[in-house]
Amino acid sequence: MARRMLVSCVLAVMICQVWSADQPRNIQEIHPWRTQGKGVVARVKRDWIIPPIRVLENSKHVPENLVQIKSDKIFKGEVIYKLEGPGVDQAPKNFFEIDDKTGVIRSKRPLDREKYNTFTLKAFALSPSGERLENPTTIEIVVLDQNDNRPAFTQKQFTGAVSEFSVPGTSVMSVSAIDADDPMTENAFLSYSIIGQESIPANAVTKTMFGINNVTGTIYTRDVGLDREVVKSFRLLLQVADMGGMGLTGEGVAIIHIADINNHAPQFNPSSYSMTAVENRINYEIGRVNVTDNDDRGTGNWEATYFISNDPYRKFAVTTDSITNQGILMVVKPLDYETQNEYILFLTVENVNPLSDKAPNMPVSSAAVVITVVNENEAPHFREDPIHIVVPESVAPGTLLKSNIAFDPDNSDLRYEISRDPERWLDINRHTGDITAKRTFNMRSQHVQNNIYIATVKVTDVGGVSTTANVAITLKEINDFPPNLFPLSGTVCNDARRVGTGLVLTAEDGDLPPHAAPFFFEIFDEDSLNWTVTQVNDTHAILQPLVELEDGEYPVTILVSDSGNPILSAYTKINVTLCLCDSFGDCKSEVEAVFGSSMGINLIALIIIMASIGFLVLLLFLAAVIHSCGRRHHIKKGSGLLVGESEDDVRDNVLNYNEQGGGEEDENAFNIDLLWNPFDVPLTPMPYYPVSGVPRGKQPVRRDAPHNLPSPTYPRRPPADPTDIEEYISDGLDAADKDPNVPPYDTALIYDYEGEGSLAGSLSSIASGSSDEDQDYDYLNDWGPRFQKLANMYDPR
């Protein structure tokens, strides 16, 4: 049929071409050339128009001519035809070829539409030299389909489920199949059908229970009677055929399970039970109850839940064994044989999932359980554990602390004892269990923590069963210790310039809060009113004098009180030593204290003044003695004796001219100011001459005194006799004492250097206007051996 259609198409094309050649047409169609310009003939190009060539797949007539092409170009020579494209010189190759002389295109081997359904080729007309005579022409070859492929299901086995007692028409599942033939033809038009049904268990159901939509492949229920308790599943044999069921066929399998619904309520089997339970034991199994359920095992439609309808004190509980679905009855609170020795419980049961509306209307199943309580020797029980006792710490020995602390459920006799009492403070009656204080408690014990003392008591019944409990004794603190004050003695600096000085006092108490700090301090007796005590914090105070007191020891009585209830107080006498302190706050020694105080300074000044007066009186006395001795020397003048010749001369003890001082800085030298007599009348100044009566020149220049002050005029006269030296010295001292220009340093103390420039003048017994070089000191040799040294110092000749 297809071949005839193809031949008809080719003939029609050829006829049209012949007819068109005989018909008049435009210059572009009729004449292959046309004139352009001055007689130039131009050819109008035309394309070949060839309809698609249809080739039947799986053809056995190969090679088979498909079509012939011709070039309409007027050419005297030979035309060569070429063919290119997939199926010729491109993959897949060698499916088609062309006769290069005649232009016939033919197939070389059978085609498979499922692999290659079309081929697009290009044909060329060439001259022998390879010149293109025509434009390339496209040739399309379409492979026609044959029904050469069987349809096949997409799965080897389909699985689905449907609930039992489903109504007819309930959709169960869908199956599908494919066909490799052309889906646009009848070759791929599929039709589904069920060709067989098997029930599991076998022959449980014999009627046809399922149908299938032959176009969509949907499987549905056709009849009633799907009971999971009767049949568990079905195995369906499926078929699919192409060409609307008239062509090739394929087979498959569908497994359909019957899903359970909760259409059976659980039932007790049996409905009555008898069990025993031991008193005083909890969380143990006393027995099991059984139920039956025809629903699917292991699902919520089968699993049971149990309830106890008459257990107001919740002493029992029932749980479910997930494997056997049995109810496990347990005791969750201790039973007491003496109180109740038998229990009758009523149990009910339900499924985890609610019942379906398709289940029979039946009452909820119930069962009765009789439980007998077995008596046993129970241990004694303390009424509280720990046993709480609150007492004051000063409880008297023999005081009853606690009674009726335990009981026995079996009403047997009990025996009590103390198993732990580290301080041995307690005593217990062996028969009654009364706890008493054996001795006074001590809050400071190491076994008292947070005011609680822990002991342990033990009680035993006649059967030897015992129980222990702790005794927690809370000790209440009482104010039974007065506060103590320390130190009992100390020193306080007697220095008004020192701020915050005083004796720091500390109070302590043997009691614990709130019967201890804060403490309160106050001066108690009238003898201590010159003192004050200042609170520093809860436990410390400072003791200070209120007024300026003399150094010494002072007893001060202080009253210190605690904060307890009642308040306890104590009197404490503090011996305070008041003294002068150094910069470190420590008391000075007696000498340091004297020198460091104003009163000590006044005393020293007074002592110095008195000593100076006494020393001045002594000097005046010595001067009088020397004066009387000088008069004796005047009487002996004719005998040739000199002053100072005698070893007993008192002047030797005063006028030591050979003793040299340290100048103005020598404070240890004798203060010559003490020799000044204000009642002496100064003599008229006159030049000093030696015995010979010749002036001795100017005095030596002082190097240690200022030179800008005028030298004072001294009322000196040359002594007429060496015995007048005392008067000469007295006159010089008197002039020096009355000189207003004397500097602060006492230049009169300088004995080793005298002369011009000295504010004190010269103390030498020789006064002369001559120079040091011209001065003669030989006369000193006449004064005795003591003046010979002085003569040698000034005149080494």
C-alpha positions in Angstrom: 0.0 0.0 0.0 2.7 2.4 1.0 4.7 1.5 -2.1 1.8 2.2 -4.4 1.4 5.6 -2.7 5.1 6.4 -3.2 5.0 5.4 -6.9 1.9 7.5 -7.4 3.6 10.5 -5.9 6.7 10.1 -8.1 4.6 9.7 -11.2 2.6 12.8 -10.3 5.8 14.8 -10.0 7.0 13.6 -13.4 3.7 14.4 -15.1 3.7 17.8 -13.6 7.2 18.4 -14.8 6.3 17.3 -18.4 3.1 19.3 -18.4 4.9 22.3 -17.1 7.5 22.0 -19.9 4.7 22.2 -22.6 2.9 25.0 -20.9 3.9 28.6 -21.5 5.6 30.2 -18.5 7.6 33.3 -17.4 11.2 33.9 -18.5 12.5 32.6 -15.2 10.6 29.3 -15.6 10.4 28.5 -19.3 13.7 29.7 -20.5 16.7 28.7 -18.8 18.5 31.8 -19.9 17.4 35.4 -20.2 18.7 38.5 -21.9 20.3 41.2 -19.8 21.4 44.4 -21.2 22.9 44.3 -24.8 21.9 40.9 -25.8 23.5 39.1 -22.9 21.7 35.9 -21.9 21.5 35.2 -18.1 20.3 31.9 -16.7 17.7 31.9 -13.9 18.6 29.5 -11.1 15.9 27.2 -9.8 15.9 24.7 -6.8 14.6 21.2 -7.0 11.5 20.6 -5.0 11.2 16.9 -4.0 8.7 15.6 -1.4 9.8 13.3 1.5 10.6 9.8 0.4 8.8 7.2 2.6 10.6 3.9 3.2 9.1 1.0 5.1 11.3 -0.4 7.9 12.4 -4.0 7.9 12.1 -4.2 4.1 13.6 -7.4 2.7 13.9 -6.1 -0.9 17.3 -4.6 -0.7 18.9 -2.9 -2.5 15.7 -1.0 -3.3 15.4 2.0 -5.7 13.8 4.9 -3.9 13.9 7.9 -6.3 15.8 9.3 -9.4 17.0 12.9 -9.8 17.8 14.7 -13.1 19.4 18.0 -13.9 17.6 20.3 -16.4 20.7 22.2 -17.3 21.5 22.1 -21.1 24.9 20.7 -21.3 26.5 18.8 -24.1 28.8 16.8 -21.8 28.2 14.2 -19.0 26.5 15.0 -15.6 27.8 13.3 -12.4 25.5 12.9 -9.4 26.6 12.8 -5.8 24.8 12.2 -2.5 26.0 13.2 1.1 24.7 13.1 4.7 23.8 10.8 7.6 23.2 7.3 6.1 25.7 7.9 3.3 29.1 9.2 4.2 28.1 10.2 7.8 27.1 8.0 10.7 25.2 5.9 10.5 26.9 5.1 7.2 26.1 2.8 4.3 22.3 2.9 4.4 21.8 4.8 1.1 23.7 5.3 -2.3 23.2 7.1 -5.6 24.0 6.1 -9.2 26.4 8.8 -10.3 25.3 8.5 -13.9 21.5 8.0 -13.7 20.9 9.8 -10.4 18.9 6.8 -8.9 18.9 6.8 -5.0 18.5 3.4 -3.5 18.6 1.8 0.0 21.4 -0.7 0.7 20.0 -2.5 3.8 16.9 -2.8 5.9 16.0 0.2 8.1 14.9 0.2 11.8 12.5 3.0 12.7 13.1 2.5 16.4 16.7 3.5 15.8 16.6 6.0 13.0 13.2 7.3 12.0 14.4 10.0 9.4 17.4 10.8 7.2 18.2 14.2 5.7 20.5 14.0 2.6 21.9 16.5 0.1 22.2 15.7 -3.7 24.6 17.4 -6.1 24.9 17.6 -9.9 28.5 18.1 -11.1 30.4 18.4 -14.3 33.2 16.0 -15.0 35.5 18.7 -13.9 33.8 18.9 -10.6 31.8 22.2 -11.2 28.4 22.4 -9.6 25.7 22.5 -12.3 22.9 22.9 -9.8 22.5 24.1 -6.2 22.5 21.2 -3.6 19.0 19.7 -3.1 17.7 18.4 0.2 16.2 14.9 0.2 14.3 13.7 3.3 13.8 10.0 3.8 11.1 9.0 6.3 11.2 5.5 7.8 7.7 4.1 8.1 6.8 2.1 11.2 5.9 -1.6 11.4 4.4 -3.3 14.5 7.6 -5.1 15.3 7.8 -4.4 19.1 5.8 -6.1 21.9 4.4 -3.9 24.7 6.0 -4.4 28.2 5.0 -3.5 31.8 7.2 -1.0 33.5 7.6 -3.2 36.6 8.0 -6.9 36.9 5.6 -6.9 39.8 3.2 -4.2 41.1 2.2 -4.1 44.8 -0.8 -2.4 46.3 -3.2 -2.6 49.2 -6.9 -2.1 49.8 -8.8 -2.0 53.2 -11.0 -4.9 54.0 -14.7 -4.5 53.4 -14.0 -1.9 50.8 -17.1 -1.2 48.5 -17.0 -2.1 44.8 -15.3 0.5 42.6 -12.7 1.4 45.2 -9.5 2.2 43.4 -6.6 0.0 44.5 -3.6 0.9 42.3 -2.5 1.6 38.7 -0.2 -0.3 36.4 1.6 1.0 33.3 3.4 -0.4 30.1 5.4 0.9 27.2 5.7 0.0 23.4 8.7 1.0 21.3 6.6 1.4 18.1 5.4 4.7 16.8 3.1 6.1 19.4 1.2 7.9 16.6 0.1 4.6 15.1 -2.0 1.7 16.1 1.2 -0.2 16.7 1.6 1.6 20.1 -2.0 1.8 21.1 -2.2 -0.4 24.3 -5.0 -2.2 26.1 -4.8 -3.7 29.7 -6.6 -6.7 31.0 -6.6 -9.2 34.0 -6.2 -12.7 32.8 -5.9 -14.5 36.1 -6.6 -14.2 40.0 -5.2 -16.2 42.9 -6.1 -15.7 46.6 -3.8 -16.1 49.6 -4.5 -18.4 51.3 -5.3 -20.4 48.1 -8.9 -20.7 47.2 -10.0 -18.5 50.1 -12.0 -16.4 47.5 -12.9 -17.8 44.1 -15.0 -15.0 42.6 -13.5 -12.2 40.6 -12.8 -9.4 43.1 -10.9 -6.9 40.9 -11.1 -5.2 37.5 -8.8 -3.0 35.4 -9.4 -0.1 33.2 -8.1 -1.3 29.8 -6.8 2.2 28.8 -5.4 3.7 32.0 -4.4 0.5 33.8 -6.2 1.4 37.1 -7.2 -1.7 39.2 -10.3 -1.4 41.2 -12.6 -3.7 43.4 -15.5 -5.4 41.6 -17.2 -7.2 44.4 -17.8 -7.3 48.2 -16.3 -9.8 50.6 -12.8 -8.6 51.2 -12.2 -9.8 54.8 -8.7 -9.8 56.0 -9.5 -12.6 58.5 -10.5 -14.7 55.4 -8.0 -13.7 52.7 -4.7 -11.9 53.2 -3.9 -10.9 49.7 -4.5 -11.5 45.9 -2.1 -12.2 43.0 -3.4 -10.9 39.7 -2.0 -11.9 36.2 -2.0 -8.9 33.9 -1.8 -8.6 30.1 -1.2 -5.6 27.8 -1.6 -5.7 24.0 -0.9 -3.1 21.2 -3.1 -2.2 18.3 -6.0 -1.8 20.7 -5.7 -5.3 22.0 -5.4 -7.0 18.7 -1.6 -6.8 18.2 1.4 -8.0 20.1 1.0 -8.7 23.9 3.0 -8.6 27.2 2.3 -9.9 30.7 2.8 -8.7 34.3 1.9 -9.5 37.9 0.1 -7.3 40.6 0.0 -8.3 44.3 -2.8 -6.7 46.3 -2.8 -7.0 50.1 -5.9 -6.7 52.2 -5.3 -4.0 54.8 -6.7 -4.5 58.3 -9.3 -2.3 59.9 -10.1 -2.4 63.6 -13.3 -4.3 63.4 -12.6 -6.6 66.3 -12.5 -5.5 70.0 -10.1 -7.2 72.4 -11.7 -9.7 74.7 -10.4 -11.0 78.1 -9.8 -14.7 78.1 -10.4 -15.8 80.9 -12.4 -13.0 82.6 -11.4 -13.7 86.3 -8.0 -14.0 88.0 -6.5 -14.6 91.4 -3.2 -13.2 92.5 -1.1 -12.7 95.7 1.0 -9.7 96.8 3.6 -9.3 99.6 3.1 -6.2 101.8 5.6 -3.4 101.9 7.1 -4.2 98.5 6.6 -2.0 95.5 7.3 -2.0 91.7 7.1 -5.7 91.1 4.8 -7.9 89.0 2.1 -9.9 90.8 0.4 -11.5 87.7 -0.8 -11.2 84.0 -4.2 -11.1 82.3 -4.9 -12.3 78.7 -7.0 -10.9 75.8 -7.7 -12.1 72.3 -8.0 -9.9 69.2 -8.5 -11.0 65.6 -7.1 -7.9 64.0 -3.7 -7.7 62.4 -1.1 -8.6 65.0 1.5 -6.0 65.9 -0.7 -3.0 64.8 -2.6 -0.5 66.7 -5.8 -2.4 65.8 -4.5 -5.3 67.8 -2.5 -3.7 70.6 -4.4 -3.5 73.9 -4.6 -0.8 76.6 -5.7 -1.8 80.1 -7.5 0.2 82.8 -8.2 -0.4 86.5 -11.7 1.0 87.4 -11.6 0.8 91.2 -8.2 1.8 92.6 -8.7 5.2 94.2 -5.3 5.2 96.0 -3.4 4.1 92.8 -1.6 1.3 94.6 -1.7 -0.9 91.4 -0.8 -0.4 87.8 -1.2 -2.5 84.6 1.0 -2.2 81.6 0.9 -4.0 78.2 3.5 -6.6 77.0 4.1 -5.4 73.4 4.9 -8.9 72.2 2.2 -11.0 73.8 -0.4 -8.2 74.3 -0.9 -9.4 77.9 -1.7 -7.1 80.7 1.0 -7.0 83.5 -0.4 -6.1 86.9 2.1 -4.5 89.4 2.1 -3.0 92.9 3.3 0.6 92.8 2.6 1.6 96.4 3.3 -0.6 99.5 0.5 -2.7 100.8 -0.2 -3.1 104.5 -1.5 -6.5 105.6 -2.6 -5.0 109.0 -4.7 -2.4 107.2 -6.2 -4.4 104.3 -5.3 -8.0 103.4 -7.4 -8.4 100.2 -8.2 -6.3 97.1 -10.6 -7.0 94.2 -9.8 -5.1 91.1 -11.9 -4.7 87.9 -10.0 -4.3 84.6 -11.2 -3.2 81.2 -9.3 -3.3 77.9 -9.4 -1.3 74.6 -7.3 -1.1 71.4 -4.8 1.6 70.8 -6.7 2.5 67.6 -10.4 3.3 67.8 -12.9 0.7 66.6 -14.2 0.9 63.0 -17.8 1.6 62.4 -17.9 -1.8 60.6 -17.1 -3.6 63.9 -19.8 -5.5 65.7 -21.6 -3.5 68.4 -20.4 -5.3 71.5 -19.8 -4.1 75.1 -16.2 -3.4 76.4 -14.6 -6.5 77.8 -13.8 -6.6 81.5 -12.2 -8.9 84.1 -12.1 -9.3 87.9 -8.8 -9.8 89.7 -8.7 -10.9 93.4 -5.4 -9.9 95.1 -4.5 -11.4 98.5 -2.0 -9.6 100.6 0.7 -11.7 102.3 1.9 -10.7 105.8 5.6 -10.3 106.5 7.7 -9.0 109.3 8.0 -5.3 108.6 10.8 -3.0 109.7 10.0 -0.4 112.3 9.3 3.1 111.0 10.5 6.4 112.3 7.8 9.1 112.3 10.2 11.5 110.7 13.7 11.2 109.2 15.7 13.2 110.2 14.2 13.7 113.6 14.2 17.5 114.2 15.0 18.9 117.6 15.4 22.6 118.5 16.8 23.5 121.9 18.9 26.3 123.5 22.6 25.6 123.8 22.4 25.8 127.6 19.9 23.1 127.9 20.1 21.4 131.3 21.2 17.7 131.5 18.3 15.3 131.8 15.9 17.5 129.7 13.6 15.5 127.5 14.3 16.4 123.9 12.0 14.1 121.9 9.6 11.2 122.5 7.5 8.8 120.4 9.9 8.8 117.6 9.1 5.4 115.9 6.4 2.7 115.6 6.2 -0.9 114.3 3.6 -1.9 111.6 3.4 -5.4 113.2 2.8 -3.9 116.6 5.9 -5.7 118.1 8.1 -4.4 120.9 10.9 -2.1 119.9 14.4 -1.6 121.2 16.2 1.8 120.8 19.8 2.7 120.9 22.1 5.6 119.8 24.4 4.4 117.1 26.3 7.7 116.6 26.8 10.6 119.0 30.3 12.0 118.6 30.1 14.5 121.5 28.1 12.1 123.7 25.5 14.7 124.4 22.4 12.5 124.1 20.8 9.6 126.0 17.9 7.5 124.8 15.5 5.3 126.7 16.0 1.7 125.5 12.3 0.8 125.6 10.4 4.1 125.0 12.8 5.8 122.7 12.7 9.1 124.7 15.7 11.2 123.8 17.2 13.3 126.7 20.2 15.7 127.1 23.1 13.9 128.7 25.1 17.1 129.3 25.2 20.7 128.3 25.7 21.4 124.6 28.6 23.5 123.2 28.1 25.7 120.2 31.8 25.8 119.6 32.1 22.1 119.0 33.6 21.0 115.7 30.7 18.7 115.1 28.2 21.6 115.1 27.9 22.9 111.6 25.6 25.9 111.0 24.2 25.5 114.5 23.1 21.9 113.8 24.4 18.8 115.5 23.8 15.4 113.8 23.4 12.1 115.7 22.0 8.8 114.7 19.5 6.5 116.5 18.5 2.9 115.7 15.3 1.0 116.4 15.0 -2.8 116.2 11.9 -5.0 116.5 11.6 -8.5 118.0 12.3 -10.1 114.7 15.7 -8.4 114.4 14.7 -6.0 111.7 16.1 -2.6 112.4 15.9 0.9 111.0 18.1 4.0 111.6 17.4 7.7 111.4 19.3 10.9 111.9 18.7 13.3 114.7 19.2 16.9 113.7 19.5 19.1 116.8 19.4 22.8 116.1 21.1 24.7 118.9 19.7 28.1 119.6 22.4 30.6 120.6 21.9 32.4 124.0 23.7 35.3 125.4 25.8 33.7 128.1 29.2 35.3 127.7 29.9 39.0 128.5 32.3 40.8 126.1 36.0 41.0 126.9 38.2 44.1 126.2 41.9 44.1 125.3 44.6 45.2 125.6 44.5 45.9 129.3 47.4 48.3 129.1 49.0 50.5 126.5 50.6 53.8 125.7 49.1 57.0 124.3 51.2 59.8 122.8 50.8 63.1 124.7 51.2 65.3 121.7 48.5 67.8 120.8 49.9 68.1 117.3 49.4 64.4 116.6 45.9 63.7 115.1 44.1 60.5 115.7 46.4 59.2 118.4 45.1 56.9 121.0 44.9 53.4 122.3 43.0 51.0 120.0 40.7 48.8 122.1 39.2 45.5 120.8 36.1 43.7 122.2 35.4 40.0 121.7 32.6 37.8 122.9 32.3 34.0 123.3 28.8 34.1 121.9 27.8 33.9 118.3 25.7 36.4 116.4 23.3 38.0 117.2 24.5 38.0 120.8 28.0 39.4 120.1 28.9 42.4 117.9 28.2 45.2 117.5 29.7 46.2 120.9 29.2 49.5 122.7 31.9 51.4 124.6 31.6 54.1 127.3 33.6 55.6 130.1 32.3 54.4 133.4 33.8 56.1 136.6 34.3 59.7 137.4 38.1 59.3 137.7 38.2 58.6 134.0 36.2 61.7 132.9 39.4 63.2 131.4 39.3 60.5 128.8 37.0 59.7 125.9 36.4 56.5 124.0 35.3 56.7 120.3 33.6 53.9 118.5 35.5 52.9 115.3 33.4 49.9 114.1 31.4 47.1 115.6 34.3 45.6 117.5 36.9 48.5 117.9 37.2 51.8 119.7 39.9 54.4 120.4 40.7 55.7 123.9 42.0 59.3 124.0 42.5 62.0 126.6 40.0 64.8 126.5 42.3 67.5 128.0 46.1 68.0 128.1 47.5 65.8 130.9 50.9 65.3 132.3 52.9 62.2 131.4 52.4 59.2 133.5 50.1 56.2 134.1 46.3 56.6 134.3 43.8 53.9 135.1 40.7 54.2 132.9 37.5 52.1 133.5 35.5 51.3 130.4 32.1 49.6 130.2 31.6 47.4 127.1 28.2 45.9 126.2 27.2 43.4 123.5 24.0 43.2 121.4 22.5 40.1 122.9 19.1 39.7 124.5 19.5 40.3 127.4 22.4 42.6 127.0 25.6 41.6 128.9 28.2 44.1 129.9 31.6 44.0 131.5 33.8 46.6 133.3 37.5 46.7 132.3 40.2 48.8 133.8 42.8 49.9 131.2 46.2 51.1 132.4 47.2 53.9 130.0 50.7 55.3 129.9 50.7 58.9 128.7 54.1 59.9 127.2 55.9 61.9 124.5 56.4 60.0 121.3 58.9 60.1 118.5 58.0 60.4 114.8 57.1 56.6 114.8 54.6 57.0 117.6 56.9 55.3 120.2 57.5 56.7 123.6 60.9 58.6 124.0 63.4 58.0 126.7 63.5 60.3 129.8 66.3 62.4 128.4 64.7 62.6 125.0 61.5 63.6 126.7 63.1 66.3 128.7 64.9 67.8 125.7 61.9 67.3 123.5 59.5 69.3 125.7 59.2 73.0 126.3 59.4 72.4 130.1 62.6 70.5 129.6 64.1 73.3 127.5 63.2 75.8 130.2 64.7 73.6 132.9 68.0 73.3 130.9 68.1 77.1 130.4 67.6 77.6 134.1 70.4 75.1 135.0 72.7 76.9 132.5 71.9 80.3 134.0 72.5 79.0 137.6 75.8 77.4 136.5 76.9 80.5 134.8 76.1 82.6 137.9 78.0 80.2 140.1 80.9 80.1 137.7 81.0 83.9 137.6 81.0 84.1 141.4 83.9 81.6 141.3 85.8 83.8 138.9 85.2 86.9 141.0 86.5 85.1 144.0 89.6 84.0 142.0 90.1 87.5 140.8 90.0 88.8 144.3 92.6 86.2 145.4 94.8 87.1 142.5 94.5 90.8 143.3 95.6 90.2 146.9 98.5 88.1 145.6 99.5 90.9 143.2 99.8 93.3 146.1 102.2 91.0 147.8 104.3 90.9 144.7 104.4 94.7 144.8 106.0 94.6 148.2 108.6 92.1 146.9 109.4 94.2 144.0 112.8 95.3 145.3 113.8 91.8 145.9 113.8 91.1 142.1 110.9 88.6 142.0 108.6 88.5 138.9 104.9 87.8 138.5 104.2 84.1 138.3 107.5 83.0 139.7 105.9 81.1 142.4 104.3 77.7 141.5 101.6 78.5 144.0 100.5 81.7 142.3 96.8 81.5 141.9 96.9 83.4 138.6 98.5 80.4 137.1 95.2 78.7 137.4 93.4 81.3 135.4 95.7 83.1 133.0 97.0 80.2 130.9 98.4 82.0 127.9 99.9 79.0 126.3 96.5 77.3 125.8 95.3 77.9 122.2 91.6 77.9 121.1 89.9 77.1 117.9 88.8 80.6 117.0 85.1 81.7 116.7 84.0 78.2 115.9 85.4 76.7 119.1 82.4 76.6 121.4 84.2 74.5 124.0 86.5 77.4 124.9 85.9 79.5 127.9 83.4 82.3 127.4 85.3 85.4 128.4 82.1 87.4 128.5 81.5 86.0 131.9 84.5 87.9 133.2 83.0 91.2 132.3 82.2 93.5 135.3 79.7 96.1 134.4 80.5 98.2 137.4 84.1 98.8 136.4 84.6 102.3 135.1 86.5 102.4 131.9 89.9 104.1 132.0 91.0 106.9 129.7 92.5 105.4 126.6 96.1 105.9 126.3 98.9 104.3 124.3 100.6 101.3 125.7 104.3 101.4 126.3 106.6 98.7 127.6 108.7 99.0 130.6 111.3 100.9 128.7 108.7 103.6 127.8 109.3 103.3 124.1 106.3 102.6 121.8 106.4 99.1 120.3 104.8 100.0 116.9 101.3 99.0 115.5 99.6 95.8 116.5 99.4 92.7 114.2 96.5 92.6 111.6 93.7 90.1 112.3 93.0 87.8 109.4 89.8 86.2 110.8 87.7 89.4 111.5 85.9 91.7 109.1 87.9 94.8 108.0 85.1 97.2 107.3 84.4 98.0 110.9 86.3 100.7 112.8 88.6 99.4 115.5 87.3 100.3 118.9 89.3 102.6 121.2 90.6 100.5 124.1 91.3 102.3 127.4 94.7 100.6 127.7 97.7 101.9 129.3 101.1 100.4 129.4 101.6 98.6 132.7 104.2 100.2 134.8 105.0 97.0 136.4 104.5 93.4 135.3 102.4 92.9 138.4 99.7 95.2 136.9 98.9 92.7 134.1 95.7 91.8 135.9 94.4 95.3 135.8 95.5 95.6 132.2 93.5 92.5 131.2 90.5 93.7 133.1 90.5 97.0 131.4 90.7 95.4 128.0 87.9 93.0 128.7 85.8 95.9 130.0 86.3 97.8 126.7 85.6 94.8 124.6 82.4 94.0 126.5 81.1 97.5 126.1 82.0 97.7 122.4 78.7 97.9 120.3 80.5 96.8 117.2 81.5 93.4 118.5 80.2 90.8 116.0 78.2 87.7 117.1 81.3 85.6 117.1 83.4 86.4 120.2 86.7 87.5 118.8 88.0 88.0 122.3 88.3 84.2 122.4 91.0 84.2 119.8 94.3 84.1 121.7 96.7 82.9 119.0 96.5 86.0 116.7 96.1 89.6 117.8 96.8 92.9 116.2 95.4 95.4 113.8 92.0 94.6 112.5 90.9 92.6 115.6 87.7 94.1 117.0 88.7 92.8 120.5 92.0 94.5 120.4 95.2 93.0 121.6 95.5 91.0 124.8 99.3 91.1 124.7 101.0 92.7 127.6 103.1 94.6 125.0 101.5 97.4 123.0 103.6 99.3 120.5 103.0 101.4 117.4 105.9 99.6 115.7 105.5 96.7 113.2 105.8 93.0 114.1 109.3 92.9 112.8 110.4 95.9 115.0 108.7 94.7 118.2 111.0 93.4 121.0 109.7 90.6 123.1 112.9 90.1 125.3 111.2 91.5 128.3 108.9 88.5 128.4 111.9 86.4 129.4 112.0 88.4 132.6 108.5 87.3 133.6 109.4 83.8 134.2 109.7 80.4 132.5 106.0 80.4 131.4 106.4 83.6 129.4 109.6 82.4 127.8 107.5 80.2 125.4 105.5 83.2 124.4 108.6 85.2 123.8 110.0 82.4 121.6 106.9 82.3 119.5 107.0 86.0 118.6 110.8 86.5 118.6 112.5 83.3 117.6 115.8 85.0 117.6 
